[in-house]
Amino acid sequence: MLVNNITITGDVTPVIVDGRTMVPIRVITESLGGKADWNDATRTVTLTIDNKVLSMTIDTVIPGFGAAPVILDNRTYVPIRYIAEALGAQVEWIVNSRQIVVTK
């Protein structure tokens, strides 16, 4: 993944779920200078990035977006395009290199 021209390599790779690219939440949040909080009781993840707050509940479709955050192998994955667009960033998928490019 390339975020603001910096290559980000996490300990797990992004996955495709129902045609949506999902990334590990901590990798994308921290690479954008934010933080992620988890509420186990409600299975809700809250991202705080650039004074913007995004809350999502696991397996609950994000309104107007058609995708939901998921837990795979004990990791929370979120739809990268939703996160980027909510923060005013752009996302591009480079087919040849199979790389996600996020520009904020």
C-alpha positions as CSV (number, residue, x, y, z in Angstrom):
1,M,0.0,0.0,0.0
2,L,1.3,3.5,-0.8
3,V,0.0,6.3,1.4
4,N,1.1,9.9,0.5
5,N,4.0,8.5,-1.5
6,I,5.2,6.3,1.4
7,T,5.2,2.6,1.1
8,I,3.3,0.9,4.0
9,T,3.9,-2.7,4.6
10,G,1.7,-4.3,7.3
11,D,2.1,-7.7,8.8
12,V,-0.9,-8.9,6.8
13,T,-2.1,-8.1,3.3
14,P,-5.3,-6.4,2.2
15,V,-8.1,-8.7,1.2
16,I,-11.0,-8.5,-1.2
17,V,-14.4,-9.2,0.3
18,D,-17.5,-9.0,-2.0
19,G,-15.5,-7.0,-4.5
20,R,-14.3,-4.4,-1.9
21,T,-10.7,-4.0,-0.9
22,M,-10.4,-4.3,2.8
23,V,-7.3,-3.3,4.8
24,P,-6.3,-4.0,8.4
25,I,-7.6,-1.1,10.4
26,R,-4.5,-0.2,12.4
27,V,-2.3,-0.2,9.4
28,I,-4.4,2.4,7.5
29,T,-5.4,4.4,10.5
30,E,-1.8,4.8,11.9
31,S,-0.4,5.5,8.4
32,L,-2.8,8.4,8.1
33,G,-1.8,9.7,11.6
34,G,-4.8,8.6,13.4
35,K,-5.9,6.1,16.1
36,A,-8.4,3.2,16.3
37,D,-10.4,2.3,19.4
38,W,-12.4,-1.0,19.8
39,N,-15.5,-1.5,21.8
40,D,-15.8,-5.2,22.5
41,A,-19.4,-5.0,23.9
42,T,-20.8,-3.4,20.7
43,R,-18.2,-4.8,18.3
44,T,-17.7,-1.2,17.1
45,V,-14.4,0.3,15.9
46,T,-14.0,4.1,16.1
47,L,-11.3,5.8,14.0
48,T,-10.1,9.3,14.9
49,I,-8.1,10.9,12.1
50,D,-7.5,14.7,11.5
51,N,-10.2,15.5,14.1
52,K,-12.7,13.4,12.2
53,V,-14.4,10.5,13.9
54,L,-15.7,7.4,12.0
55,S,-17.5,4.6,13.8
56,M,-18.3,1.3,12.2
57,T,-19.8,-1.9,13.6
58,I,-18.5,-5.3,12.6
59,D,-20.7,-7.0,10.0
60,T,-23.0,-4.0,9.7
61,V,-23.1,-2.4,6.2
62,I,-22.0,1.2,6.1
63,P,-24.9,3.3,5.0
64,G,-24.6,4.4,1.4
65,F,-21.5,2.3,0.8
66,G,-22.6,-1.3,0.6
67,A,-19.8,-2.8,2.6
68,A,-19.2,-3.7,6.2
69,P,-16.0,-4.1,8.4
70,V,-15.2,-7.7,9.1
71,I,-12.9,-9.7,11.4
72,L,-10.7,-12.2,9.7
73,D,-8.1,-14.2,11.6
74,N,-8.6,-12.0,14.7
75,R,-7.9,-8.8,12.6
76,T,-10.4,-6.1,11.9
77,Y,-10.5,-5.1,8.2
78,V,-12.3,-2.0,6.9
79,P,-13.1,-0.9,3.3
80,I,-10.3,1.4,2.3
81,R,-12.3,3.4,-0.1
82,Y,-14.8,4.4,2.6
83,I,-12.1,5.4,5.0
84,A,-10.2,7.4,2.4
85,E,-13.3,9.2,1.0
86,A,-14.6,10.0,4.4
87,L,-11.3,11.8,5.1
88,G,-11.2,13.6,1.8
89,A,-8.4,11.3,0.3
90,Q,-8.3,9.6,-3.0
91,V,-7.8,5.9,-3.6
92,E,-6.5,4.2,-6.7
93,W,-5.9,0.5,-7.4
94,I,-2.9,-0.2,-9.6
95,V,-3.8,-3.5,-11.4
96,N,-0.3,-4.4,-12.7
97,S,1.5,-4.0,-9.3
98,R,-1.6,-5.0,-7.2
99,Q,-1.0,-1.9,-5.1
100,I,-3.4,0.4,-3.3
101,V,-2.5,4.1,-3.6
102,V,-4.0,6.6,-1.1
103,T,-3.4,10.3,-1.5
104,K,-4.5,12.8,1.1
